[in-house]
């Protein structure tokens, strides 16, 4: 395939996505994509590479957010642990160590 027009490139992209995504279950898929994009971008324009990097960054953030939501829903139960702290008057330091001042009387 030799794409020339925007429509040709859209068809080319769809064909590549269909072919490549068949292998997304492979353990080597992430490494493949990393090396694939690196080689594709070697001769690319810096602005185009920045745009691609931003797009991937946004996609990664969305995936992490979705995973957190899914993980939180699965967890159920009590939620986060909390620390219960007593009121300031619950413990009187003087009372613990000194006792009552009238204890020694007779």
GROMACS elastic network, one bead per residue, 0.5 to 0.9 nm:
[ bonds ]
;  ai    aj funct       b0    kb
    1     8     6  0.87506   500
    1    12     6  0.73477   500
    2     8     6  0.79525   500
    2     9     6  0.87080   500
    2    12     6  0.84558   500
    3     6     6  0.79378   500
    3     7     6  0.81927   500
    3     9     6  0.53167   500
    3    10     6  0.87237   500
    3    11     6  0.83538   500
    3    12     6  0.68527   500
    4     7     6  0.81917   500
    4     8     6  0.59526   500
    4     9     6  0.68964   500
    5     8     6  0.50483   500
    5     9     6  0.63509   500
    5    10     6  0.86842   500
    6     9     6  0.50748   500
    6    10     6  0.61909   500
    6    11     6  0.87061   500
    7    11     6  0.62639   500
    7    12     6  0.85096   500
    8    11     6  0.51799   500
    8    12     6  0.60781   500
    8    13     6  0.85714   500
    9    13     6  0.59568   500
    9    14     6  0.85008   500
   10    13     6  0.50748   500
   10    14     6  0.62012   500
   10    15     6  0.86091   500
   11    14     6  0.51282   500
   11    15     6  0.61760   500
   11    16     6  0.86393   500
   12    15     6  0.51276   500
   12    16     6  0.61964   500
   12    17     6  0.86295   500
   13    16     6  0.50992   500
   13    17     6  0.60729   500
   13    18     6  0.85054   500
   14    17     6  0.51199   500
   14    18     6  0.60684   500
   14    19     6  0.85426   500
   15    18     6  0.51706   500
   15    19     6  0.61557   500
   15    20     6  0.85805   500
   16    19     6  0.51093   500
   16    20     6  0.59255   500
   16    21     6  0.82174   500
   17    20     6  0.52458   500
   17    21     6  0.56476   500
   17    22     6  0.84348   500
   18    21     6  0.54851   500
   18    22     6  0.65677   500
   19    22     6  0.58054   500
   19    23     6  0.79865   500
   20    23     6  0.59558   500
   20    24     6  0.74051   500
   21    24     6  0.51928   500
   21    25     6  0.85764   500
   21    29     6  0.89742   500
   22    25     6  0.78063   500
   23    26     6  0.56855   500
   23    28     6  0.88797   500
   23    29     6  0.67151   500
   24    27     6  0.80936   500
   24    28     6  0.85002   500
   24    29     6  0.55590   500
   24    30     6  0.80812   500
   25    28     6  0.85431   500
   25    29     6  0.71024   500
   26    29     6  0.53196   500
   26    30     6  0.84141   500
   27    30     6  0.72503   500
   27    31     6  0.83451   500
   28    31     6  0.54074   500
   28    32     6  0.60406   500
   28    33     6  0.87377   500
   29    33     6  0.61893   500
   29    34     6  0.86298   500
   30    33     6  0.51986   500
   30    34     6  0.62176   500
   30    35     6  0.87166   500
   31    34     6  0.50765   500
   31    35     6  0.62154   500
   31    36     6  0.83568   500
   32    35     6  0.53172   500
   32    36     6  0.58242   500
   32    37     6  0.85405   500
   33    37     6  0.60065   500
   33    38     6  0.83214   500
   34    37     6  0.55164   500
   34    38     6  0.61477   500
   34    39     6  0.87247   500
   35    39     6  0.61127   500
   35    40     6  0.84940   500
   36    39     6  0.53575   500
   36    40     6  0.61506   500
   36    41     6  0.86501   500
   37    41     6  0.60171   500
   37    42     6  0.86125   500
   38    41     6  0.52951   500
   38    42     6  0.62880   500
   39    42     6  0.53672   500
   39    43     6  0.82382   500
   40    43     6  0.72593   500
   40    44     6  0.74127   500
   41    45     6  0.79070   500
   41    46     6  0.88242   500
   41    48     6  0.86811   500
   41    49     6  0.66014   500
   42    45     6  0.87176   500
   44    47     6  0.85313   500
   44    48     6  0.68693   500
   44    49     6  0.67136   500
   45    48     6  0.53101   500
   45    49     6  0.63260   500
   45    50     6  0.87564   500
   46    49     6  0.50890   500
   46    50     6  0.61617   500
   46    51     6  0.86282   500
   47    50     6  0.50669   500
   47    51     6  0.61937   500
   47    52     6  0.86473   500
   48    51     6  0.50596   500
   48    52     6  0.62228   500
   48    53     6  0.85919   500
   49    52     6  0.50247   500
   49    53     6  0.60758   500
   49    54     6  0.85903   500
   50    54     6  0.61168   500
   50    55     6  0.85470   500
   51    54     6  0.51427   500
   51    55     6  0.61845   500
   51    56     6  0.86700   500
   52    55     6  0.50666   500
   52    56     6  0.62024   500
   52    57     6  0.85454   500
   53    56     6  0.51580   500
   53    57     6  0.60670   500
   53    58     6  0.86681   500
   54    58     6  0.61694   500
   54    59     6  0.85292   500
   55    58     6  0.52702   500
   55    59     6  0.62116   500
   55    60     6  0.86296   500
   56    59     6  0.50060   500
   56    60     6  0.60496   500
   56    61     6  0.86187   500
   57    60     6  0.50740   500
   57    61     6  0.62435   500
   57    62     6  0.86880   500
   58    61     6  0.51313   500
   58    62     6  0.62587   500
   58    63     6  0.86860   500
   59    62     6  0.51317   500
   59    63     6  0.62352   500
   59    64     6  0.87183   500
   60    63     6  0.50801   500
   60    64     6  0.62197   500
   60    65     6  0.86175   500
   61    64     6  0.51326   500
   61    65     6  0.61271   500
   61    66     6  0.85658   500
   62    65     6  0.51067   500
   62    66     6  0.61026   500
   62    67     6  0.85379   500
   63    66     6  0.51139   500
   63    67     6  0.60914   500
   63    68     6  0.86425   500
   64    67     6  0.50350   500
   64    68     6  0.61962   500
   64    69     6  0.86957   500
   65    68     6  0.51457   500
   65    69     6  0.63252   500
   65    70     6  0.86607   500
   66    69     6  0.51515   500
   66    70     6  0.61360   500
   66    71     6  0.84825   500
   67    70     6  0.50510   500
   67    71     6  0.59027   500
   67    72     6  0.84091   500
   68    71     6  0.50040   500
   68    72     6  0.59681   500
   68    73     6  0.85645   500
   69    72     6  0.51057   500
   69    73     6  0.62391   500
   69    74     6  0.86933   500
   70    73     6  0.52229   500
   70    74     6  0.62687   500
   70    75     6  0.86591   500
   71    74     6  0.52316   500
   71    75     6  0.61652   500
   72    75     6  0.52299   500
   72    76     6  0.68914   500
   72    79     6  0.85217   500
   73    76     6  0.59060   500
   75    78     6  0.87928   500
   75    79     6  0.78739   500
   76    79     6  0.68480   500
   78    81     6  0.78037   500
   85    88     6  0.89325   500
   86    89     6  0.80833   500
   86    90     6  0.62438   500
   86    91     6  0.85610   500
   87    90     6  0.54850   500
   87    91     6  0.83278   500
   88    91     6  0.70040   500
   88    92     6  0.85456   500
   89    92     6  0.65210   500
   91    94     6  0.89481   500
   91    95     6  0.80851   500
   91    96     6  0.79195   500
   92    95     6  0.53314   500
   92    96     6  0.64939   500
   93    96     6  0.52792   500
   93    97     6  0.65451   500
   93    98     6  0.82179   500
   94    97     6  0.55471   500
   94    98     6  0.53349   500
   94    99     6  0.68501   500
   94   100     6  0.85831   500
   95    98     6  0.55785   500
   95   100     6  0.66543   500
   96    99     6  0.62040   500
   98   101     6  0.75954   500
   99   102     6  0.85582   500
   99   103     6  0.72768   500
  100   103     6  0.55590   500
  100   104     6  0.86055   500
  101   104     6  0.72141   500
  101   105     6  0.86231   500
  102   105     6  0.55558   500
  103   106     6  0.82825   500
